[in-house]
Amino acid sequence: MESYRTEEEQVEALRRWWDENGRSTIVGIGLALLAVFGWQGWQQYQQQQREQASDIYQQLLNSASQAELTPARQGEIERLAGSLKDDYSGTTYAQFASLQLARLAVADGDLERAESELRWVLSAADRSSDIALVARQRLARVLASNGDTEAALDLLKVTSSNPYVASYQVARGDTLLAAGRRAEALEAYQLAWQLESENPGQLNTVTLQQKLSSLNPVAPTDVELSQDAGSAIEAGSDSELQGEGA
Amino acid sequence: MLQNIRSNIQGTTTKIVVWLIAISFAFFGIESILLGGGSSGVAEVNGEDISAMEVQQMVNTQKRQLISMLGEDIDPAMLDDQRLSAQAIQSIINRRLLMQSADDMNLTISELEVGRVVGAMEQFYLNGRFSPEVYKSTLAQAGFTPSSFKQGLKQDLLVNQLRSGLAGSEFATPAELALTAEIAAEQRDVRYLTIPLASVKTDIEVTEEQIQAYYESNQAEFYSPESVVLNYIELQADDFRAPVDEEELLSMFEQEKNSYQYQTENRVSHILLTQSDDESDQDYAERIATLQSALDSGQDFAELAEQYSDDIASASSGGDLGFSSGDAFPEEMESAIAALATNTVSSAVQTEAGTHFIVVTERREAESVTLEELRPELEQRLQDQAAAATLLSTVETLRDKVFNAQDLNGPAKDLELEVQTSEPLSRDQAAGLFSKPAVLSAIFSEDVLDLGHNSEVIELSPQHFIVLRVQKHNQPELQALPVVRDSIIAAITDQTARERVTEKAQQALASIRSGQSVEETAKASGYEWQVEIGAQRSGSMLPPALAQRVFRLAAPADGESVVDFTLNAQGDAEVFELSRVTAGSYSALAPQQQQGLQQQIALEYSNLLQQEFQQKLRNDADIVIY
């Protein structure tokens, strides 16, 4: 460390340093301030965008939760969702809105529209995000409903890292059953059922159980032959055949 | 001084110390030094603490809900803090995970939105409008501050947005509806006959050997249940009712009679003259005199009131002020009123307001109550008071005595109480005094059951106490054959009857399979038979056991049929022929059913999705519970 003998020398040294470095110091400080305020402004802008998107989405939910979906309400939902997808396309809310539109389109029987909404979600969302995984399963179901079984099954292939295996298996079962591939459908439903019964929560599984019991019937009781019911031989073999047919 | 520090910094040791301080600040931040390092939470979710207070709040809320749902008689085990807080922690963790996930997705709720929601909550309305006062006081009562309430609301809205976006946008495709309807709305034509269990029960003989064999092979069934016989002292306030002391009754009557008495009430009119600021004393006195003479001349009071009175409110109604029972007006007025006969005008009365002329237009005289009228009520109250006091002091003494005594007889004798003996009681006593949770848990506590001590004096209600001890503890033991003989015979009879019914069902089955119709078979053996065309899976057309069996079978080929049977819960056999299966059709369903099916499918998918989402959050999370 340098040491100075007098106050004057110190002042002189400072002045020299300032003449050499003053400009770059000021520019540096200026740049730093600009960066800090710019960053804050950007953050604030983003937060504002999210809040606006959130408000719009909340309005959309309010309209969509009404019991009766009048054309006027449908139009309102379309308008709000359109604004989210156009002006706030980077937000999660745009994707949520698109999922809601897909839901309404399916209820309307407009499968093309549902497909295009779901494809939009898939293009907008991160590939491994929950939203993308959900949208993929739904897209598969919409395609299956249009008769494109193979494309649907392709989308419904699960990797081990997919947390929605049970949902995917139920959808696979539905797709296969609709295509008449009953044995494979049963397998998919059984896998889903096994996963669901391991789940700690209580799930609503009425139709899954009905499908399982329909696809996996029991054989009728076999009667032991006794002397006075000799004619039951035919009936007995009959029932076995039906058992196998299942 | 700066110079001083500067020169001190030169030393190597000092330099090292300064650098150490600098480095520690740089790495750990100032808060870890100021606030202390360790976490004070009960659990940690991805690095976020869950505080003990948060858990306790949740536990308290749950307790209140449980009590309001199940009443005060609730089993204390259900309110166990440890159990509840374990649940509370789990649900707080789940909620926290949802919040973090919402945050990751950049979901947010604006202050404006929170304000809108609060503004629309009718709990905070007064006269049809939002009232900030009602808002604050309602929150305070529920233990919230406006900011904590808004915070909670914000979280609710966020979780709702997340749920609506993922699970709430679920649907049911046309293909799914069609295939589900095929199965759910499937119709099956069934002919069936019933073979009642009772019909084969009549002539069953059970041999001694059978009984002996059954007894030996099913011994586990024949143990008597564990039971206890209790000695107990029951104290009820009603037992301490004693005749009431007449003198006490009288003095109570004296104290109370005024509050039962109707007060004397006077309906009053007045004319008020008030001296205004710019009125001289003389003018004012003159005004009073004019009015006085008008009154004296007998002019109508009501008219004069309208003309002269400065009390604008009453002037137009003839000076009428309504009723007073002696405390509505200033004292000067009230004493004048009390002294007035009805419909005479008083002389001038001075109050702070000015000069009044008063008329009593109507008087309702007080009616006094008699001792006899009040006697039953007062007696009851005196008895209640006395009985409650005696009960409490007896309970206090009893507490001390039973704590030290070997049994209940001594304390009972000292206090002139009666020791009673109970019937044998089991752990799952369903009714009566001993089924109350507090009593049951006392009986089967280690102290009372195993060590044979007296229980504490248990308060069932403020008027009802009990103390007990176990007189006899009956362990489960194998009952002798003669005791259980009857039930063995019943069991064997039932078993045999079921075998016979099954046998008969199989015969009927064979006969139908060989080509006879259900009707013919039923008629030949005298069974009842029925036909159901188009029975449904979820309908109630078929008896439940039969419906279950019918829909578990594969559909027969066209033109053929399947014959099978099942035993229902009562043991009756139901033999049926399933002849035709018609797949359900979505388009044939009523609009309401169609909607129901849509909702059902979407609900099943969205339930599952929500569950898997939550499970995924948990699996990915870093959760520590201390």
Interface residues (C-beta under 8 A of the other chain):
Chain A: Q47 R50 E51 Q52 S54 D55 Y57 Q58 L61 T91 T92 Y93 Q95 F96 L99 Q100 A102 R103 V106 A107 G109 L111 A114 D130 I131 V134 R138 R141 V142 A144 S145 P163 Y164 V165 A166 S167 V170 D174 L177 A178 E196 N199 G201 L203 N204 T205 V206 T207 L208 Q210 K211 S213 S214 P217 V218 A219 P220 T221 V223 E224 S226 D228 A229 S231 A232 E234 A235 G236 D238 S239 Q242 G243 G245 A246
Chain B: S101 M105 N106 L107 T108 I109 S110 L112 E113 L157 N160 Q161 S164 G165 L166 S169 E170 F171 A172 T173 P174 A175 E176 A178 L179 T180 I183 A184 E186 Q506 Q507 L509 A510 S511 I512 R513 S514 G515 R537 F551 R552 L553 A554 P556 A557 E560 V562 V563 D564 F565 Q598 Q600 I601 L603 E604 Y605 N607 L608 L609 Q611 E612 F613 Q614 Q615 K616 N619
